[in-house]
Amino acid sequence: MMYGWPGNVRELENAIEHAFVLCPEELIRLDHLPPRIVPENRSLLLPAGLTLKEIEKKAICDALQRNQWRKVATARELGINKNTLRRKIKRPGITDCAEGAVRARLD
């Protein structure tokens, strides 16, 4: 969760009540939550309906781009071994991060 909930349970209750009042449907979305709770950088959020492999691919691609495709730094950030990262990069799909604009250097 991206929000620290400094007000603890009361703040959580108020946020849920706020969302419930604003939500005309059954599913509460980010737009229904109080603005202070929703992260400013929504790129950290993942769209609903992604598979675990798609989430993993997005996390790896984002980390590779943040680290300028330096695999050791990326592996350290992700908390995995560099060889594990290399294996995951070799999988189909990882080398076409950023709509094919960036290609993995496998050496």
C-alpha positions in Angstrom: 0.0 0.0 0.0 1.4 3.4 -1.0 -0.2 5.4 1.8 1.1 5.3 5.3 -2.2 5.7 7.1 -1.0 8.1 9.8 -4.5 8.3 11.3 -4.7 4.5 11.4 -8.1 2.9 11.7 -10.2 6.1 11.9 -8.6 7.5 8.8 -9.1 4.3 6.9 -12.8 4.2 8.0 -13.3 7.8 6.8 -11.6 7.0 3.5 -13.9 4.0 2.9 -17.0 6.0 3.9 -15.9 8.8 1.5 -15.4 6.3 -1.3 -18.7 4.6 -0.6 -20.6 7.9 -0.8 -19.0 8.9 -4.1 -19.2 5.5 -5.7 -22.4 4.9 -7.8 -21.4 1.3 -8.7 -20.3 -1.7 -6.8 -16.5 -1.3 -7.3 -14.6 1.5 -5.5 -12.0 3.0 -7.8 -9.1 5.4 -7.2 -11.3 8.3 -8.3 -13.6 7.7 -5.4 -10.9 7.9 -2.7 -9.9 11.1 -1.0 -7.1 12.9 -3.1 -4.6 12.7 -0.2 -4.6 8.9 -0.4 -4.1 8.4 -4.1 -0.4 8.5 -5.1 0.6 11.5 -7.2 2.6 9.2 -9.5 -0.1 6.9 -10.8 2.5 5.1 -13.0 3.3 3.1 -9.9 -0.1 1.6 -10.1 -0.9 -1.5 -12.2 -4.1 -1.8 -14.3 -6.5 -4.5 -13.2 -6.6 -7.8 -15.0 -2.9 -8.3 -15.5 -1.4 -11.7 -15.1 1.5 -12.4 -12.8 3.8 -12.7 -15.8 2.7 -9.4 -17.1 3.2 -7.7 -13.7 6.7 -9.3 -13.5 7.5 -8.1 -17.0 6.4 -4.5 -16.2 8.4 -4.5 -13.0 11.5 -5.8 -14.8 11.1 -3.4 -17.7 10.6 -0.4 -15.4 13.6 -1.3 -13.3 15.8 -1.9 -16.3 14.9 1.6 -17.7 15.5 3.3 -14.3 18.9 1.7 -14.2 19.8 2.4 -17.9 19.8 -1.4 -18.6 22.6 -2.0 -16.1 21.7 -5.6 -15.0 23.7 -5.7 -11.8 22.0 -2.5 -10.5 18.6 -3.7 -11.7 19.0 -7.1 -10.1 20.0 -5.4 -6.8 17.0 -3.1 -7.0 14.6 -6.0 -7.6 16.2 -8.2 -4.9 17.1 -11.0 -7.3 20.3 -12.6 -8.5 21.8 -11.2 -11.7 21.7 -14.6 -13.4 17.9 -14.8 -12.5 17.5 -11.4 -14.1 19.3 -12.5 -17.3 17.1 -15.6 -17.6 14.0 -13.5 -17.2 15.3 -11.0 -19.8 15.8 -13.8 -22.3 12.1 -14.7 -22.1 10.0 -13.5 -25.0 8.6 -10.1 -24.3 11.2 -8.6 -21.9 13.5 -7.5 -24.8 10.6 -5.4 -26.2 10.2 -3.1 -23.2 8.9 0.4 -23.9 7.0 -0.6 -27.1 10.1 -2.0 -28.8 12.1 1.3 -28.4 14.7 -0.3 -26.1 16.3 -3.6 -26.6 18.1 -5.6 -23.9 21.8 -6.0 -24.2 22.4 -9.6 -23.3 26.2 -9.4 -23.0 
